[in-house]
Amino acid sequence: MNGFAIVLSSDELERVQAVSIMSSVAAASDIPVDIFVTMNGFRAFDKEVIENADFNGGKAAEAMLNADDVDIPLYTEQLEQAKTLGPLSIHACDMTMELMGKELSDMVDLFDGTLGVAGFLNVAEDKQVIFV
Amino acid sequence: MTEQTYSPDIVVDSREAACPGPLMDLIGKVKVAESGKVIELKTTDKGSKNDVPDWLEKAGHELLEVVDRGDFWSLYVRKS
């Protein structure tokens, strides 16, 4: 198993959380995972969005945010934990950062660095690619 | 309620945590535990009760027993 290369292009909480769950369990199980955060996916890692809990999403996101009987860690916490347990790398899309006028310092501290398309394709060449 | 039949070396209390919290907590402990150690995972998450055995099978660790304690489950695991 060469692992997964996940393109995260959505900021919908359900999708980001699902990516986080799958990536975290895979990486913790020693399956390499690279997440390429691009387009709207970038917004989900903006410090301001996290601090203000300004999430986009539908029914599942609403249920997750309103759950008071279970402890559901946000994707940022899951990914942080997973990075301590296994081979998980998170890359920010250079183009999106420029487009949005953002720097890595505007993002939560989870990124291993930035990549362009060619860089991501190099990372992904031996992995199963999942587009979200 | 079933009586406990294993004496764990390590207890992981993940009650109230949703998927994949219990599994992630267990993996964290399994990774640093010595071979042969018995770990008890406490979970209230039905999905994790079913998912953890699948992970154990793939990872090669032994599921010793699942005990229904009424308001939570105890999963006893032996690290390979």
Backbone of each chain as ProteinMPNN parsed JSONL, in Angstrom:
{"seq_chain_A": "MNGFAIVLSSDELERVQAVSIMSSVAAASDIPVDIFVTMNGFRAFDKEVIENADFNGGKAAEAMLNADDVDIPLYTEQLEQAKTLGPLSIHACDMTMELMGKELSDMVDLFDGTLGVAGFLNVAEDKQVIFV", "coords_chain_A": {"N_chain_A": [[0.846, -1.198, 0.0], [0.79, 2.028, -1.077], [-0.278, 4.294, -0.177], [-2.353, 7.262, 0.234], [-3.26, 10.095, -1.712], [-4.79, 12.976, -1.138], [-6.935, 15.324, -2.477], [-8.138, 18.189, -1.278], [-10.687, 20.207, -1.851], [-12.828, 21.521, -0.916], [-14.664, 23.482, 1.479], [-16.674, 22.615, 3.026], [-17.902, 21.55, 6.06], [-18.602, 18.872, 6.608], [-17.281, 17.442, 4.619], [-14.603, 18.149, 4.997], [-14.233, 17.186, 7.553], [-14.655, 14.466, 7.135], [-12.508, 13.852, 5.457], [-10.489, 14.349, 7.257], [-10.974, 12.357, 9.204], [-10.607, 9.934, 7.776], [-8.009, 10.257, 6.83], [-6.598, 10.496, 9.194], [-6.919, 8.028, 10.53], [-5.8, 6.323, 8.649], [-3.122, 7.289, 8.473], [-2.308, 6.927, 11.122], [-2.295, 4.238, 11.11], [-0.035, 3.689, 9.798], [-0.155, 4.065, 7.059], [0.823, 5.952, 4.405], [-0.183, 9.334, 3.953], [-0.954, 12.105, 1.984], [-2.211, 15.291, 2.027], [-3.553, 17.631, -0.098], [-4.328, 20.84, 0.043], [-6.544, 22.873, -1.487], [-8.144, 25.466, -3.486], [-11.46, 26.131, -2.363], [-11.072, 24.577, -0.146], [-8.988, 25.596, 1.259], [-9.986, 27.617, 2.845], [-11.028, 26.346, 5.067], [-8.961, 26.041, 6.785], [-8.192, 28.442, 7.655], [-7.169, 30.635, 10.142], [-8.93, 32.573, 11.196], [-11.438, 31.62, 10.451], [-11.581, 29.262, 11.913], [-11.34, 30.233, 14.549], [-13.662, 31.754, 14.767], [-15.538, 29.878, 14.356], [-16.735, 29.713, 11.87], [-18.15, 27.995, 9.916], [-18.974, 26.35, 6.837], [-21.639, 24.263, 5.724], [-23.884, 21.407, 5.805], [-26.615, 19.42, 6.919], [-25.286, 17.377, 8.383], [-23.061, 18.703, 9.334], [-24.255, 20.58, 10.956], [-25.407, 18.898, 12.875], [-23.11, 17.85, 13.957], [-21.847, 20.082, 15.077], [-23.675, 20.78, 16.977], [-23.79, 18.676, 18.678], [-24.072, 17.531, 21.897], [-23.789, 15.417, 23.524], [-21.76, 13.807, 22.851], [-18.203, 13.68, 22.359], [-16.759, 15.304, 19.844], [-13.956, 15.766, 18.231], [-12.688, 18.591, 16.481], [-11.661, 18.751, 13.019], [-9.12, 19.9, 12.888], [-7.929, 19.285, 15.336], [-7.954, 16.504, 15.195], [-6.261, 16.015, 13.002], [-3.888, 17.095, 13.925], [-3.318, 15.357, 16.036], [-3.055, 12.997, 14.559], [-0.783, 13.498, 13.039], [1.196, 13.128, 14.854], [1.214, 10.455, 15.124], [1.639, 9.063, 12.761], [2.548, 8.774, 9.186], [1.659, 11.535, 7.906], [1.181, 14.2, 5.793], [0.542, 17.606, 5.115], [-0.242, 19.8, 2.595], [-0.205, 23.089, 1.331], [-1.826, 24.772, -1.316], [-0.03, 26.585, -3.604], [-1.023, 28.324, -5.6], [-3.664, 28.881, -4.789], [-3.201, 30.167, -2.362], [-1.996, 32.524, -3.222], [-4.021, 33.546, -4.798], [-5.995, 34.038, -2.895], [-4.755, 35.857, -1.355], [-3.32, 35.11, 0.898], [-1.087, 33.953, 3.518], [1.005, 31.295, 4.797], [1.16, 31.791, 7.47], [-1.294, 32.79, 8.089], [-2.799, 30.631, 8.395], [-3.907, 27.703, 10.236], [-1.586, 25.916, 12.288], [-0.668, 23.479, 10.781], [0.38, 22.786, 8.43], [2.809, 21.318, 6.27], [4.119, 22.586, 4.34], [4.207, 24.378, 1.178], [2.876, 23.646, -2.082], [3.029, 23.447, -5.658], [1.115, 22.504, -8.583], [2.682, 20.655, -10.044], [4.407, 19.779, -8.081], [2.61, 18.546, -6.336], [1.692, 16.478, -7.983], [3.988, 14.976, -8.17], [4.224, 14.072, -5.544], [1.945, 12.552, -5.496], [2.241, 10.502, -7.304], [2.672, 7.73, -6.858], [0.54, 7.021, -5.387], [-2.86, 6.369, -4.332], [-5.261, 8.511, -5.617], [-7.548, 10.741, -4.212], [-10.264, 12.801, -4.694], [-11.784, 15.483, -3.18]], "CA_chain_A": [[0.0, 0.0, 0.0], [1.622, 3.225, -1.164], [-0.933, 5.382, 0.519], [-3.375, 8.086, -0.409], [-3.048, 11.527, -1.94], [-6.146, 13.514, -1.099], [-7.091, 16.723, -2.876], [-9.267, 18.761, -0.554], [-11.026, 21.464, -2.521], [-14.091, 22.001, -0.348], [-14.615, 23.925, 2.88], [-17.848, 22.114, 3.737], [-17.421, 20.895, 7.273], [-18.75, 17.412, 6.516], [-16.24, 16.9, 3.738], [-13.299, 18.331, 5.635], [-14.176, 16.27, 8.694], [-14.51, 13.099, 6.601], [-11.116, 13.735, 5.024], [-9.686, 14.286, 8.471], [-11.15, 11.053, 9.851], [-9.972, 8.876, 6.971], [-6.564, 10.497, 6.804], [-6.031, 10.276, 10.524], [-6.856, 6.593, 10.82], [-4.823, 5.74, 7.725], [-1.763, 7.656, 8.88], [-2.023, 6.272, 12.397], [-2.069, 2.828, 10.78], [1.213, 3.688, 9.024], [-0.403, 4.22, 5.624], [1.167, 7.354, 4.105], [-1.238, 10.202, 3.427], [-0.64, 13.5, 1.666], [-3.412, 16.085, 1.742], [-3.266, 18.856, -0.838], [-5.445, 21.737, 0.33], [-6.61, 23.832, -2.591], [-9.425, 26.142, -3.718], [-12.217, 26.469, -1.151], [-10.568, 23.803, 0.993], [-8.057, 26.457, 1.987], [-10.724, 28.415, 3.824], [-11.287, 25.548, 6.274], [-7.779, 26.056, 7.653], [-7.917, 29.838, 7.987], [-7.273, 30.837, 11.598], [-10.137, 33.353, 11.518], [-12.596, 30.731, 10.297], [-11.569, 28.334, 13.055], [-11.598, 30.978, 15.792], [-15.055, 32.214, 14.784], [-16.392, 28.723, 14.03], [-17.506, 30.197, 10.718], [-18.079, 26.862, 9.002], [-20.037, 26.055, 5.883], [-21.997, 22.855, 5.775], [-25.292, 21.059, 5.788], [-27.231, 18.777, 8.083], [-24.323, 16.634, 9.203], [-22.237, 19.7, 10.016], [-25.101, 21.138, 12.012], [-25.518, 17.889, 13.928], [-21.794, 17.716, 14.591], [-21.561, 21.266, 15.89], [-24.64, 20.868, 18.078], [-23.754, 17.458, 19.506], [-23.631, 17.836, 23.257], [-23.66, 14.187, 24.299], [-20.531, 13.117, 22.454], [-17.054, 14.543, 22.133], [-16.306, 15.184, 18.459], [-12.879, 16.732, 18.007], [-12.673, 19.23, 15.169], [-10.644, 18.174, 12.126], [-7.774, 20.408, 13.188], [-7.396, 18.498, 16.457], [-7.709, 15.137, 14.705], [-5.085, 15.995, 12.138], [-2.738, 17.353, 14.781], [-3.034, 14.091, 16.721], [-2.62, 12.001, 13.571], [0.581, 13.792, 12.601], [2.125, 12.591, 15.854], [1.1, 8.989, 15.137], [1.979, 8.389, 11.507], [3.024, 9.56, 8.047], [0.637, 12.432, 7.358], [1.691, 15.51, 5.389], [-0.497, 18.496, 4.606], [0.381, 20.784, 1.723], [-1.065, 24.188, 0.884], [-1.702, 25.062, -2.746], [0.584, 27.898, -3.856], [-1.883, 29.177, -6.418], [-4.806, 29.337, -3.985], [-2.713, 31.146, -1.39], [-1.789, 33.785, -3.927], [-5.351, 33.995, -5.224], [-6.738, 34.508, -1.726], [-3.948, 36.851, -0.641], [-3.009, 34.554, 2.218], [0.22, 33.354, 3.782], [0.862, 30.151, 5.711], [0.99, 32.305, 8.833], [-2.731, 33.038, 8.286], [-3.438, 29.319, 8.516], [-3.585, 26.936, 11.446], [-0.228, 25.38, 12.194], [-0.732, 22.056, 10.443], [0.939, 22.573, 7.091], [4.215, 20.969, 6.133], [4.688, 23.492, 3.366], [3.341, 24.679, 0.038], [3.203, 22.93, -3.313], [2.29, 23.739, -6.88], [0.512, 21.301, -9.16], [3.725, 19.684, -10.377], [4.874, 19.217, -6.815], [1.612, 17.604, -5.829], [1.672, 15.281, -8.834], [5.144, 14.16, -7.764], [3.86, 13.427, -4.276], [0.809, 11.646, -5.693], [2.412, 9.583, -8.442], [2.588, 6.315, -6.497], [-0.537, 6.871, -4.404], [-4.254, 6.453, -4.808], [-5.695, 9.9, -5.486], [-8.956, 10.95, -3.862], [-10.616, 14.221, -4.852], [-12.943, 15.834, -2.332]], "C_chain_A": [[0.877, 1.242, 0.0], [0.973, 4.439, -0.516], [-1.893, 6.179, -0.35], [-2.875, 9.523, -0.584], [-4.44, 12.142, -2.079], [-6.126, 14.99, -1.493], [-8.33, 17.251, -2.165], [-9.584, 20.13, -1.136], [-12.303, 22.091, -1.982], [-13.883, 22.48, 1.084], [-15.866, 23.484, 3.636], [-17.384, 21.243, 4.902], [-17.512, 19.368, 7.177], [-17.615, 16.804, 5.715], [-14.864, 17.007, 4.393], [-13.143, 17.346, 6.793], [-13.981, 14.83, 8.215], [-13.078, 12.862, 6.118], [-10.207, 13.572, 6.237], [-9.769, 12.908, 9.115], [-10.403, 9.964, 9.077], [-8.456, 9.029, 6.974], [-5.923, 10.14, 8.135], [-5.882, 8.798, 10.824], [-5.836, 5.915, 9.907], [-3.401, 6.031, 8.199], [-1.377, 6.973, 10.191], [-1.771, 4.785, 12.202], [-0.847, 2.659, 9.883], [1.013, 3.637, 7.515], [-0.134, 5.688, 5.286], [-0.002, 8.124, 3.482], [-0.666, 11.593, 3.169], [-1.945, 14.212, 1.344], [-2.97, 17.377, 1.061], [-4.484, 19.759, -0.687], [-5.463, 22.844, -0.72], [-8.009, 24.439, -2.681], [-10.157, 26.427, -2.393], [-11.752, 25.698, 0.083], [-9.663, 24.635, 1.881], [-8.751, 27.208, 3.12], [-10.908, 27.667, 5.158], [-10.121, 25.577, 7.252], [-7.352, 27.474, 8.016], [-8.145, 30.05, 9.486], [-8.564, 31.565, 11.98], [-11.387, 32.496, 11.442], [-12.707, 29.794, 11.502], [-11.967, 29.086, 14.331], [-13.058, 31.401, 15.907], [-16.06, 31.102, 14.515], [-17.323, 29.07, 12.867], [-17.517, 29.135, 9.615], [-19.25, 26.853, 8.027], [-20.374, 24.574, 5.994], [-23.494, 22.653, 5.799], [-25.732, 20.379, 7.065], [-26.217, 18.081, 8.996], [-23.428, 17.597, 9.982], [-22.997, 20.299, 11.197], [-25.199, 20.171, 13.195], [-24.202, 17.764, 14.687], [-21.527, 18.875, 15.538], [-22.482, 21.366, 17.101], [-24.627, 19.651, 18.989], [-23.252, 17.812, 20.896], [-23.471, 16.581, 24.111], [-22.439, 13.371, 23.9], [-19.439, 14.133, 22.187], [-16.551, 14.305, 20.712], [-15.203, 16.212, 18.223], [-12.938, 17.297, 16.594], [-11.514, 18.662, 14.344], [-9.238, 18.668, 12.435], [-7.121, 19.621, 14.328], [-7.064, 17.078, 16.011], [-6.423, 15.062, 13.91], [-3.809, 16.234, 12.941], [-2.321, 16.079, 15.506], [-2.45, 13.079, 15.744], [-1.179, 12.24, 13.129], [1.615, 13.296, 13.61], [2.178, 11.065, 15.805], [1.555, 8.318, 13.856], [2.334, 9.348, 10.391], [1.927, 10.378, 7.374], [1.274, 13.785, 7.044], [0.558, 16.333, 4.794], [0.182, 19.634, 3.851], [-0.634, 21.852, 1.323], [-0.777, 24.477, -0.583], [-1.161, 26.491, -2.943], [-0.371, 28.859, -4.562], [-3.043, 29.746, -5.602], [-4.372, 30.388, -2.968], [-2.557, 32.516, -2.038], [-3.131, 34.407, -4.305], [-6.113, 34.642, -4.064], [-5.973, 35.574, -0.937], [-3.584, 36.406, 0.757], [-1.579, 34.048, 2.292], [0.004, 32.153, 4.706], [0.638, 30.611, 7.148], [-0.467, 32.662, 9.134], [-3.484, 31.734, 8.579], [-3.094, 28.668, 9.853], [-2.269, 26.194, 11.208], [-0.242, 23.867, 11.964], [0.01, 21.74, 9.149], [2.432, 22.253, 7.15], [4.913, 21.89, 5.142], [3.699, 23.766, 2.257], [3.818, 23.884, -1.175], [2.432, 23.536, -4.476], [1.742, 22.43, -7.422], [1.567, 20.237, -9.462], [4.246, 19.001, -9.12], [3.899, 18.209, -6.25], [1.585, 16.326, -6.662], [2.87, 14.381, -8.524], [4.835, 13.385, -6.489], [2.839, 12.31, -4.508], [1.1, 10.502, -6.642], [2.316, 8.104, -8.069], [1.436, 6.037, -5.523], [-1.905, 6.868, -5.075], [-4.746, 7.876, -4.549], [-7.201, 9.948, -5.206], [-9.233, 12.443, -3.954], [-11.883, 14.517, -4.071], [-13.27, 17.289, -2.548]], "O_chain_A": [[1.618, 1.487, 0.952], [1.609, 5.477, -0.335], [-2.193, 5.822, -1.489], [-2.176, 10.076, 0.266], [-5.168, 11.852, -3.029], [-5.395, 15.794, -0.914], [-9.444, 16.799, -2.43], [-8.841, 21.091, -0.936], [-12.799, 23.076, -2.529], [-13.038, 21.956, 1.81], [-16.097, 23.926, 4.762], [-16.58, 20.325, 4.736], [-16.605, 18.659, 7.613], [-17.057, 15.773, 6.091], [-14.066, 16.071, 4.345], [-12.082, 16.755, 6.992], [-13.23, 14.066, 8.822], [-12.508, 11.795, 6.348], [-9.28, 12.762, 6.236], [-8.751, 12.351, 9.527], [-9.66, 9.174, 9.659], [-7.719, 8.052, 7.104], [-4.841, 9.556, 8.185], [-4.841, 8.361, 11.316], [-5.096, 5.034, 10.344], [-2.578, 5.123, 8.312], [-0.25, 6.501, 10.346], [-1.114, 4.146, 13.024], [-0.654, 1.603, 9.28], [1.905, 3.216, 6.779], [-0.795, 6.574, 5.827], [-0.705, 7.621, 2.606], [0.01, 12.175, 4.017], [-2.697, 13.77, 0.475], [-2.128, 18.114, 1.575], [-5.549, 19.469, -1.231], [-4.53, 23.639, -0.827], [-8.94, 23.973, -2.025], [-9.554, 26.901, -1.431], [-12.004, 26.111, 1.215], [-9.577, 24.416, 3.089], [-8.189, 27.407, 4.198], [-10.939, 28.276, 6.227], [-10.267, 25.187, 8.41], [-6.292, 27.684, 8.607], [-9.191, 29.685, 10.022], [-9.212, 31.215, 12.966], [-12.29, 32.627, 12.268], [-13.795, 29.569, 12.032], [-12.821, 28.631, 15.092], [-13.627, 31.408, 16.999], [-17.266, 31.337, 14.452], [-18.515, 28.766, 12.88], [-16.972, 29.341, 8.53], [-20.358, 27.285, 8.347], [-19.521, 23.745, 6.313], [-24.269, 23.61, 5.812], [-25.278, 20.72, 8.157], [-26.289, 18.188, 10.22], [-23.08, 17.344, 11.136], [-22.448, 20.493, 12.282], [-25.088, 20.569, 14.354], [-24.188, 17.594, 15.906], [-21.044, 18.684, 16.655], [-22.124, 21.956, 18.12], [-25.373, 19.599, 19.967], [-22.146, 18.329, 21.056], [-23.068, 16.659, 25.272], [-22.121, 12.365, 24.535], [-19.702, 15.283, 21.837], [-15.992, 13.252, 20.408], [-15.485, 17.396, 18.037], [-13.204, 16.574, 15.634], [-10.528, 18.165, 14.887], [-8.269, 17.93, 12.261], [-5.926, 19.328, 14.294], [-6.036, 16.517, 16.392], [-5.6, 14.168, 14.111], [-2.772, 15.635, 12.658], [-1.136, 15.755, 15.586], [-1.478, 12.389, 16.053], [-0.44, 11.288, 12.875], [2.773, 13.071, 13.258], [3.081, 10.454, 16.376], [1.832, 7.118, 13.857], [2.417, 10.56, 10.592], [1.341, 9.945, 6.382], [1.837, 14.434, 7.926], [-0.281, 15.813, 4.057], [1.05, 20.33, 4.378], [-1.785, 21.543, 1.013], [0.37, 24.431, -1.027], [-1.769, 27.467, -2.501], [-0.511, 30.024, -4.187], [-3.368, 30.929, -5.703], [-5.074, 31.373, -2.738], [-2.943, 33.535, -1.465], [-3.349, 35.61, -4.157], [-6.786, 35.659, -4.235], [-6.49, 36.124, 0.036], [-3.541, 37.211, 1.687], [-0.947, 33.755, 1.277], [-1.054, 32.017, 5.32], [0.008, 29.913, 7.944], [-0.838, 32.82, 10.297], [-4.654, 31.748, 8.96], [-2.12, 29.036, 10.509], [-1.901, 25.893, 10.073], [0.126, 23.087, 12.842], [0.237, 20.577, 8.816], [3.193, 22.814, 7.938], [6.141, 21.967, 5.106], [2.516, 23.442, 2.361], [4.985, 23.507, -1.281], [1.334, 24.067, -4.306], [1.887, 21.378, -6.8], [1.368, 19.058, -9.169], [4.492, 17.795, -9.108], [4.293, 17.156, -5.749], [1.469, 15.226, -6.121], [2.766, 13.157, -8.608], [5.144, 12.199, -6.374], [2.851, 11.279, -3.834], [0.271, 9.602, -6.776], [1.91, 7.296, -8.904], [1.363, 4.969, -4.916], [-2.072, 7.301, -6.215], [-4.665, 8.385, -3.431], [-8.002, 9.289, -5.869], [-8.52, 13.253, -3.361], [-12.92, 13.884, -4.274], [-14.207, 17.808, -1.941]]}, "seq_chain_B": "MTEQTYSPDIVVDSREAACPGPLMDLIGKVKVAESGKVIELKTTDKGSKNDVPDWLEKAGHELLEVVDRGDFWSLYVRKS", "coords_chain_B": {"N_chain_B": [[-24.992, -8.16, 32.168], [-21.599, -8.771, 31.439], [-18.925, -10.411, 33.092], [-15.642, -9.084, 33.691], [-12.868, -10.616, 32.183], [-10.25, -10.351, 31.67], [-7.181, -8.938, 32.774], [-6.189, -5.819, 32.406], [-3.118, -4.306, 31.226], [-2.93, -1.743, 30.438], [-5.221, 0.935, 30.403], [-7.518, 2.483, 28.318], [-9.519, 5.119, 28.319], [-12.058, 6.056, 26.493], [-14.617, 6.921, 26.579], [-17.551, 8.655, 25.618], [-16.322, 9.817, 23.462], [-16.51, 10.376, 19.988], [-16.412, 8.578, 16.831], [-13.421, 9.095, 14.979], [-12.299, 8.855, 17.486], [-11.995, 6.912, 19.732], [-10.629, 4.821, 18.402], [-8.334, 6.135, 17.474], [-7.208, 6.87, 19.914], [-6.671, 4.339, 20.93], [-4.841, 3.351, 19.018], [-2.713, 5.068, 19.451], [-1.855, 4.22, 21.975], [-1.297, 1.512, 21.519], [0.871, 1.704, 19.829], [3.006, 2.444, 21.453], [3.1, 0.563, 23.384], [4.469, -2.404, 24.934], [5.141, -5.542, 23.334], [2.713, -8.073, 23.698], [1.347, -6.926, 25.791], [-1.762, -6.246, 27.436], [-4.488, -4.327, 26.531], [-7.156, -2.358, 27.588], [-9.883, -0.951, 26.038], [-12.2, 1.472, 26.586], [-15.344, 2.31, 25.443], [-18.12, 4.278, 24.348], [-19.092, 4.442, 21.909], [-20.848, 3.101, 19.356], [-20.156, 2.648, 16.706], [-17.371, 2.604, 16.817], [-17.019, 0.368, 18.362], [-17.52, -1.601, 16.548], [-15.718, -0.968, 14.557], [-13.117, -0.932, 15.534], [-12.319, -3.704, 15.856], [-11.984, -4.354, 13.132], [-9.79, -2.792, 12.444], [-7.877, -3.921, 14.132], [-7.643, -6.493, 13.09], [-6.476, -5.975, 10.621], [-4.13, -4.711, 11.428], [-2.911, -6.661, 12.838], [-3.089, -7.267, 15.531], [-4.438, -8.783, 18.535], [-7.829, -9.301, 19.206], [-9.176, -9.827, 22.193], [-11.528, -9.946, 23.714], [-14.87, -8.661, 23.783], [-16.652, -6.822, 25.96], [-19.835, -6.204, 27.139], [-20.802, -3.627, 29.044], [-23.113, -2.475, 29.774], [-23.617, 0.53, 29.841], [-21.446, 1.132, 28.375], [-18.803, -0.23, 26.291], [-16.203, -2.624, 26.805], [-13.248, -3.263, 25.215], [-10.933, -5.735, 24.887], [-7.583, -5.977, 24.141], [-4.741, -7.551, 22.784], [-1.448, -6.652, 22.268], [0.49, -7.487, 19.438]], "CA_chain_B": [[-23.626, -7.629, 32.14], [-20.6, -9.829, 31.463], [-17.806, -10.111, 33.979], [-14.343, -8.917, 33.052], [-12.063, -11.833, 32.274], [-8.838, -10.021, 31.428], [-6.643, -7.878, 33.614], [-5.417, -5.011, 31.448], [-1.905, -3.58, 31.626], [-3.176, -0.34, 30.083], [-6.641, 1.232, 30.19], [-7.765, 3.669, 27.512], [-10.916, 5.5, 28.553], [-12.51, 6.943, 25.414], [-16.067, 7.086, 26.664], [-18.129, 9.916, 25.124], [-15.648, 10.251, 22.232], [-17.101, 9.842, 18.762], [-15.501, 8.051, 15.815], [-12.555, 7.943, 15.237], [-11.568, 9.123, 18.728], [-11.547, 5.721, 20.448], [-9.627, 4.09, 17.612], [-7.088, 6.907, 17.486], [-6.635, 6.742, 21.26], [-6.127, 2.982, 21.036], [-3.641, 3.237, 18.177], [-1.641, 5.784, 20.149], [-1.351, 3.376, 23.073], [-0.734, 0.283, 20.953], [2.173, 2.006, 19.222], [4.08, 2.58, 22.436], [3.043, -0.55, 24.342], [5.341, -3.551, 24.648], [4.475, -6.714, 22.773], [2.101, -8.963, 24.678], [0.557, -6.183, 26.776], [-3.21, -6.233, 27.234], [-5.042, -2.971, 26.614], [-8.623, -2.271, 27.632], [-10.434, 0.279, 25.463], [-13.584, 1.723, 26.992], [-15.987, 3.195, 24.474], [-19.582, 4.343, 24.278], [-19.392, 4.653, 20.495], [-21.194, 1.822, 18.731], [-19.378, 2.511, 15.483], [-16.005, 2.211, 17.177], [-17.078, -1.022, 18.846], [-17.47, -2.46, 15.37], [-14.622, -0.578, 13.675], [-11.833, -1.275, 16.148], [-11.909, -5.063, 15.47], [-11.507, -4.357, 11.747], [-8.421, -2.258, 12.464], [-7.004, -4.899, 14.793], [-7.407, -7.589, 12.155], [-5.53, -5.499, 9.61], [-2.861, -4.355, 12.059], [-2.301, -7.891, 13.331], [-3.185, -7.415, 16.981], [-5.476, -9.751, 18.885], [-8.996, -8.887, 19.989], [-9.393, -10.911, 23.157], [-12.922, -10.029, 24.135], [-15.666, -7.439, 23.856], [-17.553, -6.987, 27.098], [-20.9, -5.204, 27.224], [-20.931, -3.199, 30.444], [-24.38, -1.77, 29.945], [-23.585, 1.865, 29.241], [-20.28, 1.231, 27.491], [-18.169, -1.516, 25.977], [-14.766, -2.785, 27.019], [-12.596, -4.118, 24.228], [-9.619, -6.163, 25.385], [-6.703, -6.141, 22.992], [-3.351, -7.906, 23.095], [-0.522, -6.197, 21.222], [1.266, -8.592, 18.88]], "C_chain_B": [[-22.619, -8.784, 32.286], [-19.453, -9.436, 32.386], [-16.51, -9.967, 33.188], [-13.511, -10.171, 33.243], [-10.59, -11.569, 32.042], [-8.421, -8.88, 32.355], [-5.732, -7.004, 32.747], [-4.147, -4.404, 32.046], [-2.109, -2.081, 31.421], [-4.673, -0.155, 29.866], [-6.751, 2.537, 29.396], [-9.243, 4.013, 27.649], [-11.343, 6.531, 27.505], [-14.024, 7.104, 25.426], [-16.461, 8.515, 26.314], [-17.441, 10.415, 23.852], [-16.299, 9.576, 21.032], [-16.001, 9.314, 17.842], [-14.714, 9.191, 15.186], [-11.785, 8.063, 16.546], [-11.091, 7.871, 19.451], [-10.464, 4.941, 19.699], [-8.287, 4.819, 17.629], [-6.412, 6.814, 18.85], [-5.977, 5.376, 21.43], [-4.827, 2.851, 20.242], [-2.451, 3.912, 18.87], [-1.023, 4.942, 21.25], [-0.689, 2.115, 22.545], [0.678, 0.539, 20.429], [3.314, 2.039, 20.234], [4.101, 1.441, 23.451], [4.026, -1.651, 23.938], [4.505, -4.701, 24.118], [3.928, -7.6, 23.894], [1.241, -8.256, 25.708], [-0.927, -6.202, 26.409], [-3.735, -4.824, 27.482], [-6.562, -3.069, 26.652], [-9.035, -0.921, 27.057], [-11.889, 0.39, 25.896], [-14.208, 2.692, 26.0], [-17.507, 3.13, 24.584], [-20.04, 4.445, 22.829], [-19.614, 3.313, 19.792], [-20.369, 1.583, 17.467], [-17.96, 2.048, 15.774], [-15.968, 0.771, 17.668], [-16.973, -1.994, 17.68], [-16.226, -2.208, 14.512], [-13.262, -0.997, 14.228], [-11.409, -2.713, 15.804], [-11.396, -5.145, 14.032], [-10.066, -3.841, 11.674], [-7.45, -3.275, 13.068], [-6.646, -6.046, 13.852], [-6.346, -7.19, 11.129], [-4.152, -5.258, 10.224], [-2.168, -5.569, 12.68], [-2.261, -8.034, 14.841], [-4.418, -8.252, 17.318], [-6.614, -9.104, 19.688], [-9.358, -10.036, 20.911], [-10.864, -11.076, 23.489], [-13.58, -8.653, 24.063], [-16.706, -7.651, 24.953], [-18.561, -5.839, 27.12], [-21.116, -4.845, 28.692], [-22.181, -2.339, 30.657], [-24.367, -0.413, 29.283], [-22.294, 2.13, 28.475], [-19.753, -0.169, 27.202], [-16.697, -1.456, 26.381], [-14.235, -3.738, 25.963], [-11.202, -4.445, 24.746], [-8.758, -6.586, 24.199], [-5.326, -6.58, 23.471], [-2.459, -7.455, 21.942], [0.34, -7.36, 20.755], [2.765, -8.328, 19.051]], "O_chain_B": [[-22.774, -9.654, 33.143], [-19.063, -8.27, 32.449], [-16.303, -10.624, 32.168], [-13.455, -10.725, 34.341], [-9.766, -12.47, 32.201], [-9.208, -7.987, 32.67], [-4.625, -7.415, 32.399], [-4.112, -4.037, 33.221], [-1.535, -1.259, 32.135], [-5.32, -0.982, 29.224], [-6.158, 3.554, 29.757], [-10.109, 3.288, 27.159], [-11.031, 7.716, 27.616], [-14.634, 7.389, 24.395], [-15.771, 9.467, 26.68], [-17.934, 11.35, 23.222], [-16.598, 8.382, 21.05], [-14.816, 9.574, 18.053], [-15.325, 10.213, 14.873], [-10.734, 7.442, 16.704], [-9.905, 7.76, 19.76], [-9.502, 4.463, 20.3], [-7.235, 4.198, 17.779], [-5.19, 6.694, 18.935], [-4.887, 5.258, 21.99], [-3.84, 2.308, 20.735], [-1.336, 3.391, 18.87], [0.194, 4.95, 21.437], [0.35, 1.691, 23.052], [1.566, -0.303, 20.568], [4.452, 1.701, 19.908], [5.008, 1.359, 24.279], [4.366, -1.806, 22.765], [3.317, -4.816, 24.417], [4.595, -7.839, 24.9], [0.482, -8.904, 26.429], [-1.294, -6.176, 25.234], [-3.456, -4.214, 28.514], [-7.172, -3.775, 25.849], [-8.591, 0.125, 27.529], [-12.705, -0.485, 25.607], [-13.665, 3.767, 25.747], [-18.091, 2.085, 24.87], [-21.238, 4.524, 22.555], [-18.695, 2.506, 19.653], [-19.939, 0.462, 17.194], [-17.414, 1.204, 15.064], [-15.005, 0.045, 17.42], [-16.404, -3.078, 17.812], [-15.739, -3.109, 13.829], [-12.367, -1.373, 13.472], [-10.239, -2.931, 15.487], [-10.481, -5.915, 13.743], [-9.236, -4.379, 10.942], [-6.341, -3.461, 12.568], [-5.505, -6.508, 13.818], [-5.443, -7.965, 10.814], [-3.131, -5.565, 9.61], [-0.983, -5.513, 13.008], [-1.488, -8.83, 15.373], [-5.322, -8.408, 16.497], [-6.386, -8.451, 20.707], [-9.795, -11.093, 20.457], [-11.384, -12.191, 23.541], [-12.932, -7.624, 24.256], [-17.536, -8.557, 24.869], [-18.19, -4.665, 27.121], [-21.562, -5.676, 29.482], [-22.267, -1.573, 31.618], [-25.034, -0.214, 28.268], [-22.079, 3.237, 27.982], [-20.197, -1.155, 27.79], [-16.045, -0.414, 26.312], [-14.705, -4.868, 25.83], [-10.396, -3.552, 25.008], [-9.144, -7.422, 23.381], [-4.804, -6.046, 24.45], [-2.682, -7.825, 20.789], [0.859, -8.126, 21.567], [3.587, -9.148, 18.642]]}, "name": "protein", "num_of_chains": 2, "seq": "MNGFAIVLSSDELERVQAVSIMSSVAAASDIPVDIFVTMNGFRAFDKEVIENADFNGGKAAEAMLNADDVDIPLYTEQLEQAKTLGPLSIHACDMTMELMGKELSDMVDLFDGTLGVAGFLNVAEDKQVIFVMTEQTYSPDIVVDSREAACPGPLMDLIGKVKVAESGKVIELKTTDKGSKNDVPDWLEKAGHELLEVVDRGDFWSLYVRKS"}
